[in-house]
């Protein structure tokens, strides 16, 4: 039942009770009026009785002699009884409170009483004849009239008594119903009050539950579910407050310590994400113990010692394997350094995860408000920059941010953005470095190298942008573009400058390119689209990249060799693999790293390494290409050791397409080992 329906029913009950009560009041008023009329005749009735009963026996005898016929022989006592009986009858009517008595009987009573008074007076005076005359002329007729009036009054009284009884009954019933309605109304109000109390209790419970839910929601919104530490949003709110306070108070300083767990991805990949979560929780517990302690002592030598009291320091899980601490109200940068040192020490003890002991370190970046900040994001940016710089320098260390770091970060961001647009804007170029046969000085082919003609910066060396391309994944797009351009250009040169043997083109594949699942399909498609003979193509990849997944590397190289493509290891001797591992790979060429070539004339150890690699290649029927040849002495030494091919500045620097075409078109296909092949 709805509240409106309950309210309507309650109104109907109250209305019915009001009507019944009103009827009862009307009935009670009618009974009151009847009582009033009855009381008016009370005095006359008692007067009649008193007059009748006040006569003595002689007086009754005198009156009786006047009224008794000789034939009836009634005694005076009998007449007295009759008179009193009439009076008693009238009195009975009075006691029964007959309605209409005053209107019909009372005049006859008055007339009869007056006649009786006169007759009694005559008898008392001894005037019996006059009394007898009065009795016949007035008393008897008046008594007959009185009896008739009494008879009619009795009939009317019976009817009106029944009506009055009905009214009184309904009045009583109405009063009873009114009482019942009142009781019902009170019961309903009591029940409603009890329901309201229950509802109120329920509402209070709901309000409490809502309050608890709201608190849980707020806690969830501002805390990490795994560690229960403040999350990024909470941390940024606190950091924003610190920045505003530092801008208002010159003597207030704060710092941000930003941390990243080293090699966390390896833990996730090897032990699973559940183990990674356990590690994060344990790290958060140890970091909590690294926050400044409330200790009034000044700095001491021990890294576990106290610094300025911690105030409102906050440790937060910023995301993934990153944590951040805001140090509130520090004295100077040394407070943040001491916290960083304590972090390193607290994490030195191995972590027990899944039954294994793991040695975990973090790279830490620190930004101090003394540098001056206007927004919280700038503080966090500098701390993050310092952290990444610390990671690049070898991990497991802390580094304080300085303005030069920010400048370098901004420059790198701009370089990355420009590099994304370079290919579309035609700023990337392919340069070609000649590869020469040390046996006869014959131009064997070229190695394709990428260059970037960056607006406002000029020609950018590969060492400046290739690492950025590797980190951002742009190297896949750039490498594919270089590969297509090199194949297309060599095919064009074959048509423009036919020769035997044909010139070859070597293209470097980056690590991210080499792990592409459809690498062989890409090579096949580009060879088909450009029309280059696969035997004129050589693909190069580094030794370290090949050994990351030796089984897959062997499979991919085998598929490329099936196509007719030559395969080679670049920078041989600089990786962590042994020559025994390399012999398992289907290779055609080993490229000798320039570091060994540059030192072999002055270092016997380097010369022996070069000789060993060349001998190993001959045993496996591989050719060797020496990189970084810059002098005739180096070229002659390599030739004497059995190296077949070489490239380097002694022969030529990497050149543009136009200069390469000039070289090929000039007919210079052989070179003396005492002079460069092409002078710019």
N, C-alpha and C positions, 0 to 999 in steps of 0.2 A: 504493500500500500504506500502510495506516495504521500508526501506531506500535504499536498493540496487536497487529496481525497480524505485524509484523516481530519483535516481542518473543516471540510464540508460536513462530514458526519457529526462532528462535535457541535457544529452550529445548529444542525437539525435537532439533535437531542436537547440542546438548551432551549430552542424555540418551543418544542413540544412541552417541555417541563414548565415553561413560562405560561403557556395557554391553560394547562391543567390547573396550575396554581391559581390563575385568575378565576377560573370557574369555581374553585373551592372557596375563594374569598367572597364571591357573589352569594353562594349558598349560605355561608356563615352570616352574611349581612341580613338575608331574609329571615333566618331563625332569630336573630337579634331583634328585628322589628316585631315578630310575633310575641316574643317575651315582653316587649314594651307594652303592647296592647293588653296582654293578660294582666300585667301588674296594675293597669289603670282600674280594672274591675275588682281588684283584690279588696280594696277598702269597703266597697258596697256589699260584697259577699259577707265579709265578716260582720258588717253592721246588721245585715238581715238576720244572721245567725244569733247575734247578740240580742236583738230585739225579741226574737222568737223564744230563745232559751231563758230570757230574763223574766218572763211571765210566771206568776205563781199558779198553784193548782186551781184556785178559785177563778183566776182570770182565764185560764185555759177552759175551765168548765163553762164559764159564761160564753166564751167564743164558740165552744163546741155546741152549746145549746142553741146557738143561733144558726149553726150550719148543719145540724143532724136532723134528719127527718125521723119521724116516729117509727116509720116502717123499718129503717135500717138498724135502729137501736145501737148505734155505735157509742162507745163510751168516750168520755172526754180524753182518756189516755191514748186511745187509738187515733183520734184526731191530732193530738199533739205529736204522735209519732209520724203521721203523714206530713204534717207541716215541716217537721225537722228533716224528714226524708227528702222533701223537695229542696230544702236548704242544703242538705248534704249532697244532693245530686248536682245542684248548682255549684257547690264547692268542689265537687269531683271534676266537673268540667273545667273549673278554674285551675285545679292542680294539673290537669292534663293539658292545660294551655291551648284550649280550642281556639282556632282562628275564627274571626267574625263575631265573637261574643259582644264586643263593645258596640258593633253596628246594629245587631238585631235583638239581642236579649236584654242588653243594658237598659234601653228605654222602658221595656215591659217590667223590668225589675223595679226601676224607679217608680213607675206608676203603681205597681202592686204594693211596694213598701209604703208609699204615701197613703194609700187607702188603708193599709193595715195599721199605720200609725194613728190615723184618725179613728179607726175602729177600736184600737187598743185604748185610745184616750177616752172614748165614750164609755167603754166598759169600765175603765178605771174610775170614771166619775159616776158610775151606776146608771148610766143612761142606756139601759139595755135595749129598749125599743128603738131608739135612734141607731144603736149599733146594729141591731138586726136589720133595720131598713138599709143601712149603709152596706151591710154584708151582701144583701141581695142585689142592690143596685150597682155597687161598684167593686167590692172585693171579689165576689165570685167571677164577674166578667173579666176583671183584671187578671185573676189567677188563671182563667182559661186562656187568655191572651198570652200570659207568661209561659204556660205549658206548651202552647203552639210554637212560641218563639224558641223555647228550649229544644223542642223536637226538631225544628228546622236547623237550629244551630248544631245539634248533635250530628245530623246528616252531613251538614257542610263541614263540620269538624273532622268527620271520618275521612272525607275526600281530601280536605286540606292536610290532614295528618299524613295520609299516604304521600301526598306531594312533598310535604315538608320532609318526611322521612327519606324520600328519594333524593331530594336536594341535599339533605344532610349526608346521605350515603355517598352521593357523587362528590360532595365536598370533602368527605373523609378520604374517598378514593383518590381525588385530585391531590389532596394534601399528601397522601401516602406516595402517589406517583411523583409528586414534586420532590419529596424526600428521597425517593429512589433515584430520581434524575440527578439530584444533587450529589447523592452518594456515587452514582455512576460517573458524574462529571469529575468528582474528586478522585475517583479511582482512575479515570482516564488521565487526569492531570498527574496523579501519582505514577501511573505507568509511563506516561510521557516523560515525567521527571527522571524516572529510573532509566528509561531508554536514553534520555539526554545525558545522564551521568555515564552510562555505558559508552555512548557515542563520544562523550568528552574524553573518557579514559582511552578509547581507541584512537581518537584524534591525537591525544598526547603521545601515545605510542608511535603513531605514524610520524608525528613531528620529530620525535626522538630518532626513529629510524631514518627519516629524511635527513636529519642533521648528521647522523653517523655516515649515511651514504654520501652526503655532500662532503664531509671531511675526507672520506675514502677517495672520492672523486678528485678532490683537490690534491690529496697526497699522490694519487696515481698520475695526475697531470704534471706534477712537479718532481717526481722521483722515478728513478730507474727501477723497473720491476725485478730485475735479477739481483742487483746489489743493494737496493733500497737507498742508494745514495741520491742526492739531488741530481736532476737531469740537466740537459743543456739549457732548457727554458729557465729553470730556477737559477742556474749559474749565471746566465746572461742578465737576469734581473738584478742579482746581487752585484755583478760587475758594473752594470749601469749605475747603480747607486754609488759605488766607489768612485767612478769617473766624475759624477756630479759633485760628490763631496770634495774630491781633489781640486775641482775647478773653483769651489767656494772657499776652501781653506788651503793656503799655500804651504802650511806646515804638515799637511796630511799626505802620506804616501802609501801606495799599495803596490802589489806585484801579482803577476799571473805566472804560474808554473804549469806548463803544458807538457803532457807525457804521452808517449806512444810505446806500446809493448813491442820489443824487437822479436822478429821471427814468429809472431803469433799465428800467422797463416799456416806455418809449418805444423804447429800443434793441432790446429783445426783439421788440416788435411790428413795428418797421420793418425791422430787419436780420436778424431770425431768432434762434432760441435758440442756434445755434452761435456767432454773433457775440457774443451775451450771455455765453456761456461763456468765450470768448477775453478779453472785457473783465474778467470776474471774475478770471481768472488773472493778467492784467497788473496789476490793482488790488492783488491779494494780494502780488505781488512788490514793488510800491512801498510798501505798508504794512509789509512786512518790514523795509525800510530805514528806517522811521520809529520803530521801537522804540528805546528808550534804548541808547546806546553805553556801553561800559565805558571811562570816562574819569575820572580823578581830579579834573579841574578842576571848579570850582564854576560856578554859573550865569553865563552871559555874555549880552550883549544880543541877539546874533543868534539867530533861532529855530532855526537849524540847529546851534547850539552844543550843548554837552553838558549833561547833568543828572547827577543821582546815578547811579552805575553800575547797570546794568539788572538784575543779579541773575537771578531766574528769571522775567523777563517772558515772557508768552505771547500770541501773536497767534493767533486762531482764526477760522475761518469759522463763524459762528453759524447761518447758514441763508439760502438764497436770495441776496439782495444785502446781507446784514447781516454785519458783522465785529465782533469784540470783542477788546479787549486788557486783560489784567490786569497792572497795573504793581506789581511786588513790591518792598516795602521802600522806599517813597518818603520824601522828607524832609517835604514838605507838598504842598498842592494845586497849587502852581506847577509841580511836576514833570509832573503830568498835563496842565496847560494847555500847557506847552511841547511835549509830545508831540502834542497836538491841533493846535497851530500848525504843527508840522513835517509832519503829515499833510496839512494843507491846502496847504502849499507843495509837497510831493512830488507831489501830484495835479494841480498847476496846469498842467503840460505836457500838451498834448493826447495822446490815445491813438490809435494807428493800428490801426483795426479794419476789415478787409475793404476796404482801400484808402481808407478815409475817416478823417479826423481828427476825433475826438470830444472835446469839452470836458466832462469829468466832474467833478462835485463830490460831496461827502458831507456829510451832517448828522451832527453828533457830540454825544453826551451823555456827561457825566462824573459819576461818583459816587465820593466819597472816603470811606474807612473812618472818618475822624474823626467822621462823623455818628453812628456806632455801629450795628452790625448784629449780629444773632444767627444769621441764615441767609443763604446765598449768594443765594437767589432775591430777597431784598429789595434787595441791592446791584444786581443786574441790573435789577430793576424800576425803581429810581430812575434808573439810567443810561438805560434805554429811554425813560422818561418825559421826561427832559431832551432826549434825541435828538428825540423827536416834537415837543416844544416848539420846538426849534431849527428843525425842518423847517417848522412852522407859521409861524414868524417870517420865513421867506423862504429857507430852505435855505442850503447852503454856509456853515455857521457851526457853532461849538461853543457849548455851554451847560452850565454847572455846575448840578447838581441842588441844590435847596434844599427845606426841609420844606414850604413852601407848594405846591410842585409836587406832592408826594405827596398832600397834602390835596386839591388840585384833582383829581388823578387818581382818588382814592377817591370823591370826590363825583360825578365824571362816571360812574364805573362804577356807582354806585348809581342815578344818574339813568337810565342806559341800562337797567338791570334793571327799574326801576319803569315805564319807558316801554313796555317789552315787555308788561307786564301791564295797562297803563292802559286799553286798549280793552276787554279782557275784564271789567274791574272797573267799567266805565261812567264812567271819570274824564275821558275826552275829551269835549269839547263843541264844537259849531259855533256861532260867533258870526256875526252878520250886520251889515255896515256899509252904510248906504244910499248909493245912487248917484243923484245929483240932476241934472236937466236945468237947465243954466244959462240956457237960452232962456226958459223959462216957470216955473221952480221946481218942476216936476213930479217926483214920486218915480218914478224909472224902474225901480229894482230894487235888488238887494243883491249884495254880494260875500261869499261864504262864507269865513270865517277860522277856523282851528283854535285852540282854547284847551285847556289842561290844568289841571284842578282836582286838584292833587297833594296827597294827605294829608300833613299836618304842614308843608306849604309854601305852601298857598293856590294862587291862580291864577298859573300859570307863563306868562310871555310866550313867544311863538313863537320869538323870537331865542335863547332859552335851550335849547330842546329840538329845534327843527327841524334845526340843523346836526348834532346827534347822530343824529337820525333819518335824515338824508341819508347820513352816514358808515356807519351800521350797516345800511342798506337797509330799515329799518323804515318809511321814508317811503312805500314802495309800498303797504304794508298800510294805513297811516294815511291816505294820499291817497285810496285806494279807498273807505275808510269815509266820509271827509268827502264825497266825490263822491256816494255813494249817499244819505247823510243829506240833503244839500242838495237833490238832485233830488226826493226824497220829500217834503221839507218844502215846497218851492215848489209842487209839484202839489197838496198839501193846501191851501195858501193860495189857489191858483186856485179851488178848490172852495168854500173858506170866504169868500173876498173876491173875487168875480168883478169884473173891470174891463176897460176898453178904453183903451189897449192893456194887455196883460197885463204883470205884473211879470216881470222877468228875474232870473236867478241866474247869477253869474259864479263859476267854480271854478278855482283855480290847480292846474296840473299841474307836478310836480317833474321834474327832469331824468331821474331813474330811472323815473318813471312814463311819461314821453314816449317813452323808448326801448323800452318793452315791445312786443314784436312783434305782440301782439294788442290793442293799445290801442283801435283803432276797434271791434273786436268787443266789448270791455268796455263802451265807451260805449253801443253799440247795445243790449246786453243790459240795462244799468242803466236806460236810458230806457224800454225795453219793460216791465221789471219795476215801475218806479215810476209809469209812465203819464204822465210829463212830456212836453209838446210840445217837440221839438228846437229850435224857434224861440225858446223861452224860456230856452235854455241858452247860456252863453258859456264857452269854455275859454280859459285864459290860460297862457302860458309865457314864459320870459325870452328876451331877445334873444340872449344868449350861447349859450343852449341851442339855439336855433333854428339858429344858424350853425355848430354843430359838424358837422352833416350836412345842408346846405341842401337837397340833392336829396330825401332821405328826408322832411325837414320839409315840403317842398312837397307831396309825395305824401300824407302823413298829413292835412295841413290840407285838401287837396282832397277827400279821402274824408269828412272831418268836415263840410265844407260841403255835400257831396251829401246828407248826413243832414238838413241844415237847421240845424246848430249854428253859432253865431257864433264866430269865432276872433279872438284878440287877442294883441298882443305886450305883455308887462308890462315896466315899468322902461325904456321906450324912451329911447334916448340915452345909456345907461350902458354898453352893450356895445361890442364892437370892430367891429361891422358898420357899413357905410355905408348911407345911405338908399337907394342904388341897389340894394343887395342885398335890402332889405326889399320893394322894389317887385315883386320876382319871386315873392314869397310871396302866396298867396290869403288875405289878411287882411281883417277887417271893422273892427277897432278898434286904435288905438294908445293905450297908456296912458302918459301923460307922468310921468316919475319926479319924486318929491317934492323931490329936490335942486334941480331947476331952478325949481320953483314957489316954494320958500322963498327963493330969491335973486333972483328976477326983478324985484322992486320996487327993489332996491338995486344991482343989477348989470346994466348994459346988455347985457353979453355973454350972460348967462343969459336975458334977455328976448328977445334976438334968436334964441337957440337955440329957445326956446319958440315964437316966431312962425314960425320955419322949419319946425319939426316939424308945427305945425298946418296951415301952408300946403301942405306935402308931403302930408299926409293928405287934405286937400280935393282936391288934384289927383288922387289915387288913389281918390277916393270912399270914404274911410275916416272913421269918427268918431274923436274924440279924447276920452279921459277923463283929467282931471287928478287926480293923487293928492296927498294931504297938504295940502289947502286948509284953512287954519286961521283966515283973516281975511276980512272982507268985501271989503277992498281987493284981496286976491288973487283972490277970486271975480269981482269986477267987471273986473279987468285981463284975466283969462282970457276972460271973456265978450266983451270988446272985441276980443280977438285972434281970435275966432271959435271958441273951444273950446266944444263942445256939452254935455259932461257933466263932473261933478266929484264928488269924495268926500273926506272929511277931517273933522277934529274940529270945523271950523266948522259943519258940518251935523249930525254925530253921531259919537260913538265907536261902535266895534263893540258890538252889543247881543245879549242873549240872545234865544232864540226867543220867550219870553213878552213881552219889551219890543217886539220887532219886531211881534208880533201886536197889541199895544196901539197901536203907531204906525199900523199899517194900518187897524185897526178904528176909530180915532178920526176917520177921514175926512180927516185932514190930508194932502193929496196935493200941496199947493203950498206954497212957502216964499218969504218975502221975502229978498232977498240981503243984507239988513241984520241978519238974526237967524238963529240956528241953527234947524234943523228940529225937533230934539227935545232937550230938556234932561233930563239924568239927575238 
